[in-house]
């Protein structure tokens, strides 16, 4: 009774994993009260690592056990251009990305599984099922493989049931224990015992109770039970399953009160697991994971890194520039992660610090981007991480060391002036005041700009080096027509504020021989007016803005609930009021975790996004 894909597909489809159940309304803003909320790719991989007791680093996992190749053979490696790539690490599993909603994964309205994704869930479950045999936490007896046959089977049976409760994050319900035991016995009758264990674990990992953080519920709002609260809290703050302490709190009723939730949330935020989860949120908020895809033009920036703008042969362009840009992309991404982590967990921990801090990191690869605008920070340690990138069709893996620095506070302030954020909002040659401005309005101020005028791209100034005016002048002229004015009277000032930074995020005093003009004024909904001379002043204005703080709290609340909550949803205002008075990010997350919104299941009918 091996787990063939057809059997698994039938099982999962019957459990409503396929559309339209997991966000199936054609209206992306429609309510989805009964829709289950599935694990995201990151949450799945973190959960599997924590379930099996392995590190979140595939290089530190054991090699695949022989049984894995019997029940889930490796895919044949593609031959590539020059040679087949090495086999991937055992962890993580590379799933297709979620479509997402408003830039965030883990939102019910943005989860639209495909048959391809269901197949990947099957393959991942079969792959990870065999690692239970090597797990330091799976068996509840020691020396399992050396035990007499009857004792080995008894230990396997009890270990499987214990694993299912942890994997499904709740006590087993009526009938579930019997079905798991029957499934285990069926595997044991037809397969060797190691395969039977691996296949049974693989089945548990493919059950809806594992894939869904919150299973379908009634239309009316209902209070979550302690196990559901533990699950919601752990995936909110850790991107993974509850630990033993959180399971204990659920079992003893500690999570039944806001005070109990507060104690657990504060404990969890002090745990190192919270750091990558909080950083992951900010990548989605700012779109900075896309920095790994930036493609600045060699003809514009090659000289900054010692390359001629002239390409003598194709090999030069195929190897030299990609070999420079690959580590730069990764360095920019890591610099963002370290900045966010330090601002929230080691410095003031406030939104103000996040938006205006002048600490950071820099590698030798990004040193030419920063130029002489940084000074070493001797009080902090360097950080080394491994990166992977491709040059000449060959994958490379190497360590990257980032050095702590201080930024000139007159030139950079906070996360919005990091090169990653600026490079994502730019073109190959010129800065992108329009994409930069749109990001500020939509992501930072929660303003709905709607769809751009059809064909507007053709009216934008060409992205070339040979221009006669400044980037600001060219963009202003292109967006001056009346049909553009309604949107661009807000977009342009927000984007022009960052004209001191080129397409790679380097600070510049001049543009095309003219002094950069980054001044402006922006009116936000609610009659707030932000006036600024440059991006640094703009960052400070944004940090103090009521609209911006409310928007940040809204993003976090939607993320915690996995739902596209309205800006005027009942229960949201108390969270925002507290954040206006105390802009501690940790306090905000605790406030969300103890709110009535967090402790109930459903959203209101029609709870979409208002502009």
N, C-alpha and C positions, 0 to 999 in steps of 0.2 A: 504493500500500500504506500509506495513512495509518493512524494508530493510532486506530481507532475503539474505543469503550468495550467493545464486545462482545469484540473480539480481546484487549484488555488483561485483561478479567475472566477470560477463559478461561486466559490465560497465568498470571495471578496465582493463580487457584484451583488450577491444576495444581501450582503451587509452594507450596501449603499456606499461603497468606496468610489464608484464611477459616477460621472455626471448624470443627472443634475444635482445630486444630493449635497455635494460638498461645495456649495456655492453656485448652484445651478440656475439661478434666476438670470434671465437675459439682461436685466437691469443691474449693473454692478453696484448701484447704491441701494438696492432693495434689501429689506430685512431678511435674515436667514436664521430665524429662531430655532428651527428644528435641524439645521445643518450641523453635522459633526465637524469638529475642528481637528484637523490632522496634524501630525508631527511634520515640521519642516525638514528639509534635508539635513541642516545643521543639528536640529534637535534629535533626529533619528540617529545620526552617527554618535553624538554625545551620549545618548541613552544606551546604545549598544555597548560603548566602551565602559560606561559606569556599571551597567548590568553585569558584564563579564569580569569586571575588576581589572581592566587593562588601561594603560595611560592613553591620553588623547594625543598620541604621537605614533603614527603607524610604524615608524622605524623601531620602536621599542616593543612592538607586539611580537609574539613568537611566530615562527614560520607556520604556514598552513599545515594542519595535520594531514596525514595520508588519506584519512576518511573524506576530507573535503574534496579531493580530486575524484573520489568515487561517486559522491552524491551531487557535486556541483563543479564539473570540470571547468578549468579556466577557459576564458575565451581565447581564441587564437589571436596572437598579437599581430597588428598590421605591420607590414614590412617597412613602411616609411620610405624615405628617399635613399638613405644610405645603409641603414641596418635596422633590425627590429628593436623597438624600445624595450628596456628592461621591464620585468613584470611589476605591476603596481604594488605598493605597500598593502598589507592586509586591511588597513583602515586608513582613511574613511572610504565609504562607498560613494562613487560619484553619480549622484542622481541628476535628472534634468531639473533645472531651476524652476521654482514656482513662478507662475505669471505675476503674482503679487497684486497688491492693491495700494495705490498711493505710494509706491516705492517700497512697501514693507511686505515681507513674507509673513506667514503665520496669521493672516487675516482671512476669515472664512470666505468672504466674497471674492478673494483672489486665489482660492484653491480650486482648480478645475482639472482634476486628474485625467490623464490620457491612458490608453491601453499600453503605451510604451512605459509610462510610469508604473503601472500595475505590474508589468513584466519585470521592471527593475526591482520593485519591492520583493517579488518572488525570488529573484536571483540573489538579492542581498540577504534575505532570510536564510536561504540555503547555504550561502557562503559563511555567514556568522554562526549558524547553528552548530557547525562542527567545532568552533572555538570553545564551546562549552566544555569540551573534553580537556582543554588546556587551562581553563579558567581557574584562578586561585579562589574564587568565591562560589562556584556553582555547586559542587558536591558538599553535602553536609556530613560526609565521613572522610577519613583520611586514607590515602593509599587505595583509592577506589579500584584502579586497574589490577591490583594484586589481591583483592579479596576473593574468597570462594564465590562460586557462581551465584548461589542464592542470596548471599549478603550483598553482592555487587548489584543484583537486580533490585533488591529492596532499597538500597541506597539511591540508585538511579531514580526509582519511582518517587521517593520522598523529595529528592532534590529537584525533580521536574516540577512537582506541585509547588514547592517553595519558589522556584524560578518564575512560574506563571504568575503567582501573586505579586512578585516584585515587578515583573515585566508589564503586567496589566494595572499595577499601581493601586490595587484594592483587593479586599478579600474575594475569594472565588464565590460566585453566586450559585444558587440551586441548580444542579445539573451540570455545571461547568467542570467540577471535580470529576464526576463520573465520565464525562466525555473525554477529558484529558487522559484519564486512566485507561479508557477503552482504546484511545488512539495509541497510547504508549504500548499496550499489550499487542495491538495489531502490528505495530512496527517490530516489536520484539519477536513475534512469531515468524516473521518473514525475513528479517535482516540480522546480521551480527549485532551484538549488543552495542558496540561503539556507534555503528550506523543508526541503530534504533534511537539512541540518545540524541544524536545530532539531528535526525529527522524530526523527532518530537519537539526539540527546541526550535527548529526551523518553523514548524507549524505554529508554535506559540508566538513566534516573531512575525507571523503573517496573519494573525488574527486581528479583527477590527479593534479589539480591546487594547492591543498594543499600539496600533497606528493612530488611534483617535485620542486626543487629550481629553476632550469632552464628547461623549457619545450623544446621539440624538435625544432631544428632550421635548417636553410639551411646549405649546405655543405661549402659554402664560409664564410670566417670570416666576422662577422657583429658586429657593435658597439652595446653594450647592451643599452637598454633604461633605463631611470632613476629608474624605479621600479625594473628592473632586477639588476641594480647596487646596489640598496639599499638592495635587498635580498642577493646578493653575499657578500656584505660587512658585513652584520649582521651575516651571518652564518660563515664567516671567523673569525670574531673577538669575537663573542658572542655565537656561537653554537645555535643561536635562531633567531627568527623573528625580523624585524626592530621595533624600538620603535616609539612613536609619532613624535619625533624630526627628525628621519631619514625619516619617511613617509613625513613630511613637506618638507624636503630638496629635496626629489624626486618630490613632487608635484610642487615646485616652480622653478625647474630647477637648483638648486644649485649643483647637482651631475654631471652636464654636463661638468664641468671643473675639471682638476686635483687639482686645489686649493680648490674647494668645497669638493672633496673627501678627501683631506688632512685634512681639518678642521673637518669633521665628523669622520675620522679614529682616529685622536688625541683625540677628545672628547670621543669616544667609548673606547679607551684604558685607559682612566682615570676613566671609570666607573667600579664598582666592577664586573659587568658581564663578563668583559674581563679576569679576573683572572682564573676562572675554565676552560674557553675555551683554554687559553694558556697552562695551566697545562695539559689539556686533549691531546693537540698536543704532548707534551713531553712524556707522557706515551706511546703514539703510536710510537714515534721516538725511544724510548729506550726499548719498550716492557715490561715496569715495572708493568703494570697491571697483568702480569703473575706471579708476586710475590705471589699472593693469592693462587697459585697452587704449590708452592715449597714444596718439601717433604724431608728435611734433615733427615738423619738416626738417630734414637734415640741412637743406639749403638755408634755412633761417637760423638754426641753432647749432649746427655742426661745429663752427669755429669756437663756440663757447667750451667745447670739449676737445679741442685740438684737432678737429677734422677740417679739411678743405670743403668748401661748398661744391667743388667740382668732383664728379665721380669719374675715375679713369676707366674702370671696368665694372661689370655687373657684380663681380665678387666683392668689391669694395662696399657696395651698397648692401649686399646680402649679409655681410659679416660684421663690418666695423660699426655701423650705426645701430643695428639691432643689439649688438653686444654691449653698447653703451646704454641704450634706452631700456633694455630688460631690467638690469639692476636698479636703474633710476625709478622705474615704475614701482618696483617692490619696496624700495627705500621710502618713497613718498607714502605708500600705504602703511608701512610700519611706523613711520614718523607720526602719522595721524593716530594710529592705535596707541602709541606711547604717550602722545600728548593728551588724549582723552582720558586714558587710564590714570595718568599722573594728576590731571586737573581734578578729577572726581574722587580719587581714592587716596591721594597723598598730599594734595595741596588744600585749598579752601573748600573744595568739593561743591562749589556753587555754580549756578548758571553764569554768573558774572565772570568767574574764573575761566570757565569754558569758552566764553565769548571774547575775553579780553586778555587772558594770560600771555606772558611773553617768554615762557619756557618752551623748550622743544628738543628735538634730536636731529642729527644730520650725519649722513655717511659721506665717505670720500666721493661717492658717486654723485651725490647731490650738492656737494660743496660749491661747484661752479654755479648752481642755481642761486644759492644764498650769497655768494660773493663775500664781501667784507662786512656784511650786515649782522654778523653773529659774533659772540664771544664765548669761549669755553666756560662751562660751568663745572668747576672742580669739585663741587659738593655732591655730585651725582655720579653713578657708575655707568660705564658703557654697557650696551646691550647687544648681544649677538644672536641672530636668528638665521635659520636656513631658508633659502629661497630657491625657486625653480623657474627657469625661463628657457626659451628656445632660441638658438641662433644656428643658421645654416642647416635647419631641419634636424638639429641634434639637441636633445634635452640636456640642460645643465643644472646641477644642484651644487650650491656653494654657500658658505657662511657669509653673512652680511653684518658688519659691525656698525652700530649707530652710536655716535658720541653726543653726550648732553651739551646743549648750548643755551645761551640766552639770546633772545632776539632784541634788536633795537626797538624799544617801545614806541618810537615815533614812526617806525616803518611797518611793524606787524603787531596785530592784536588779536589773539584768540584763534579759534578753529577756522574761521572764514578766511583768514589770510595765510593758511598753510598752503604750500604748493599743490598738494593733492586736490584740494577743493578748487583752487584757481585753474589748474590744468584740466580738470574734468569740464569746467565751463569755458572752454576755449576751442579755437580752431587749430589747424595745423601750423599756421603762421601767425595770425593775429589773435589777440585776446577776444573773448566773446562777451561783450557787454549784455547782449540779449539773453543768452542762456544763463549767464551769471545773475542777471536781474530777475529772470523768471524763477530761478531757484530761490532767491531771497523772498520773493513774494509768495510763492506757493509753499515752500518747505519751511521757511522761517516765520512767515507771517500768516500762513493758512489762508491765503486769498485764492479764490477760484478765478482764473483768467480766461477759462473757456478755450475753444479751439482757435488757432491763428487764422487769419484771412487766407483763403485758398491762393496758392501760388506766391505767397509772400517771400519764399526763399529766393526766388529769382530776382527780387528787388534789393536783396542785401548787397552790400559792397563786396567786391571780389576779395578772396583771401590770398593776397599777393604781397610781395615785398616792395614792388615798384609802385608806390603810391605818392600822391602829392600833398595829402592833408593828413591830419591826425586820425586815429581810429575813431575817436569820439565825434569829430566833425563828419566823417563819412557815414557813421551809423545814424547820427541825428538827421542828416539829409535824406537818408534812405527811408526813415520812418516818419518823415514830416507830413506825408499826405493825410488828409482828413480821416480816411478809413483806418489808419494806423494809430491815430492820436489817442483814442480812448484808452487803449492798453499801454501804449508806449510812454504816455506821460507818467506812468508809474514804473514801468519796466526799465526805461532808460536811466533815470537817476539811480536806481538801485544797482544797475550794472556799471554805470560810469564811476561809481564810488571806488571801484577796484581797477581803474585804468592805470594805476601805478604799477600793476603787475602784468608781466607779459604772458604769453601763452603757456609758458612752463612755470609760472608763478614767481619769476625773478622780479625783484623790485627795480623800477626804472624811474628816473627823474624826467626823461624826455621821451617823446614819441614822434618819430620822423622829424627830429630836429626842433620840435616845439616843446615848451614846458607842458607837462601833463596837467590837465585840469580834471580833478576828481571830485570837485565840489558839487553840491546839489541839495535838494530838499524833497522829501517824500512824505506824502500824506497817507496815513494808514486808516482803515475803517475805525470808527470810534473817535475821529477828530484828532488823533495823534499826528503831530508833524515832527519829522526828524530832519534836522538841518546839520550839514557836515561839510568839512573841507576836504576830507579824503576817507579812505577805507578804514583807517584807525578810528577816527571820530565816529564813523558810521557804525562800526562794531560796538563801540561804547553806547551809542544811542539805542541800538538794537537790544543790547543786554539789559537796558533799563526799561524797555518798552513793555507796557501792560499787554498789548496785543501779542507780542512775540513770546512773552512768558506763558500766556494762556495757550498759545499754539503749541509750544514745547510740551506743556502738560497734557494737552489734547492728544498729541502724537503718542506719548508714553501710555496714556490711558487706553487708547485704541489698541496699542500693541499688547498691553497686559490682558485685555479682554478678547483679543482676536476678532474684533468687530469694528466696522466703520461707523463709529459712534457720531451722532450729530454734535455740532458745537454747542447746541442749547439743550442737550440731553439732561433730564433730571438726574441729579446726583453728581454732575461734573463740576458745577460751580464751586462747591466747598473745596474741592481739590485745588482748583485754580486760585481761589482766594488765599489759601494757605501758602501756595507757591509765590504769589505776589509779595507776601509779607516775609517769607523765608525761602530764599531761592537755593537752599541746599538740595542737590539732586537726590541724595540718599533719602532725605526727609520726604521728598516728593514721591519716591517709589514706595516708601512705607505708607504714606498717605493714601496712595492708590490701593495698596494691598489690604488696607483696613476699611476701605470705603464700602458702602452699600452696593455700588456698581460691581465691585470685584466679587462680592459674596453671593451674587445672584447670577442665574444662567442667561436669561434672555434679554434681547434688545426690544425696543418698541417696534410695532409694525411701521414699516416705511422708514426705518432708521438708517438713512443714507448719509451722504455728505452734503452739507449745505455750503454754499460758497462763502 
